[in-house]
Amino acid sequence: MKPKESSEISVQTLLTLRQESDALRVITEKLRVKEMGPSDHIRTKHEVKAFVESGDAKAAEALIKQVSERTAAHQAITNRMTEQRQRSQQMNQ
């Protein structure tokens, strides 16, 4: 089974997951924060914790948007680094 993308997580899903006893862990796993860069990972965990404590739907919506932006930025950086590495290897051959 393929894990869900963060873009597939809805506000309602977050509000439901917030009721879990280990909501912070469950939500961060669903949002795949470990795949982000270290600073984004930490920042997102703090935002998830604030959401879990508040339970605000607007906070959930903002969280989903921020996670999406951070994931896209991390992916763009990773792609750029991969391309640079490939070009460097080609030049050295």
N, C-alpha and C positions, 0 to 999 in steps of 0.2 A: 504494500500500500504506500503510495506516494504521500509525503507529508504536505500539509496545506501550505500554500503560499501566504505571506502576511497580507497580501492584497485581498485574499479570500475571507479574511476575518472581518466580521461586521461588528458594529457597535453593540448590537444585541448579544453577539457571542461573547464579547468582552464583559458585558454586564452579567451574563450568566456565569462565566468563568470566575468572576469576582467573588462568587459565593463559595467557591471551593476552599477547603481548609488550608491548602498550600497554593493559593491563587497566584502569588508572585512567581513561583516556579513554573506553574502550568502556563500562565500567560506569556512569560518570557520564552518558554519553549515553543509555543505556538507562533510567536512573532520571530522566532529564530534569531534572537539577539546575539548568540555566540558566533554567528556568521558575519557579524559586523566588525568593524575595527574596534580596538580596545576602548577608546574614549567614547565611541558611540554606544558600545555595549554597556558601559557603566552608566552613561547618561540615560539611556533607555530604561535600564533597570530602576533608576531613581524615579523616572516618570511613571513607570508601571506601578511602583510602590505608592506614589502619590495618588494615582487613579484608584488603586485598590482601597486606599483609605477614604477617598472622597465618594467614589461610586457615581461620579458625574458623567452623564452621557456626552456632554461637550468635551470633557477631558478624554473620553474614550475615542471620540472622533479625531481629536487633535493627535492623540497617540498613534492612531492608525496612519494618519497622514505623515507624521514625523518618521515613523518606522519605514514607510514606503520611500520617502525621500532619502533617508540614510542608507537603506539597502541599495537603492539605485546609485547613489554616489559611491558607495563601497564597490559595487560591481563595475562602475566606470573606471575607477582607479585600478582595480584588479585587471581589467581588460587592457588598459593602457600599459601597465607594467609588463603584462604578458607579451604584448606587441613589441615593446622595446627590447625585451629579453630575446625574442625571436630574431629581430633585426640585428642585434648584437651578435648572436650566434651565427647568423648568415654571413656577416662581415668578417668574422674570425675564421671562417672555413676556407 
